[in-house]
Amino acid sequence: MGSRTQLLGLFLAMMTLNIIYMQGQQSLNAPDPSVSPEEVTPAPSLSPTVSPATGSR
């Protein structure tokens, strides 16, 4: 019972950290007018591949 609650808490912590990280990435990428669209597009394609890897650990 205790291990299940610990696992759930860790999962919730990982989810909140992931959401905060994604919001931080969006806020960092969005207000940058000097960056060309070609340089901005790789960022969304990279983030989905990184987030499942951290979640599966």
Phi and psi in degrees as a GROMACS rama.xvg file:
@    title "Ramachandran Plot"
@    xaxis  label "Phi"
@    yaxis  label "Psi"
@TYPE xy
-65.8616  -39.5168  GLY-2
-65.6437  -33.2776  SER-3
-66.9544  -42.5932  ARG-4
-67.3404  -37.1007  THR-5
-62.8582  -42.7348  GLN-6
-64.8623  -41.962  LEU-7
-64.3335  -42.2286  LEU-8
-62.9001  -41.4825  GLY-9
-64.7817  -40.8581  LEU-10
-63.9367  -43.1695  PHE-11
-64.3676  -39.9796  LEU-12
-63.2913  -42.1919  ALA-13
-63.3719  -41.1277  MET-14
-63.8496  -45.7503  MET-15
-65.0694  -40.5585  THR-16
-63.3364  -39.8056  LEU-17
-65.0316  -42.4808  ASN-18
-65.0224  -43.8194  ILE-19
-62.5986  -40.9726  ILE-20
-64.9591  -42.781  TYR-21
-64.6041  -41.9179  MET-22
-63.9741  -38.101  GLN-23
-64.5685  -41.1042  GLY-24
-63.2097  -43.3496  GLN-25
-64.0848  -43.7488  GLN-26
-68.2624  -30.136  SER-27
-73.7995  -39.84  LEU-28
-78.7211  -35.7753  ASN-29
-63.9108  -53.4343  ALA-30
-81.0151  22.1043  PRO-31
-102.517  92.5995  ASP-32
-77.0076  -18.5066  PRO-33
-74.3265  -23.3961  SER-34
-79.3089  134.258  VAL-35
-74.671  153.54  SER-36
-57.6276  -31.0587  PRO-37
-65.9  -31.1063  GLU-38
-83.215  -21.5949  GLU-39
-81.1922  -34.6745  VAL-40
-59.9176  -35.2005  THR-41
-64.3291  -24.9059  PRO-42
-60.445  -49.3308  ALA-43
-62.7698  -32.4534  PRO-44
-73.735  -25.1858  SER-45
-81.406  -38.8346  LEU-46
-62.0947  -39.7478  SER-47
-64.2478  -32.0331  PRO-48
-75.4345  -25.264  THR-49
-83.5952  -40.9072  VAL-50
-65.4347  -40.6529  SER-51
-65.1364  -31.8259  PRO-52
-65.0596  -42.1241  ALA-53
-71.1255  -32.9172  THR-54
-71.4656  -34.8658  GLY-55
-73.7387  -24.0957  SER-56
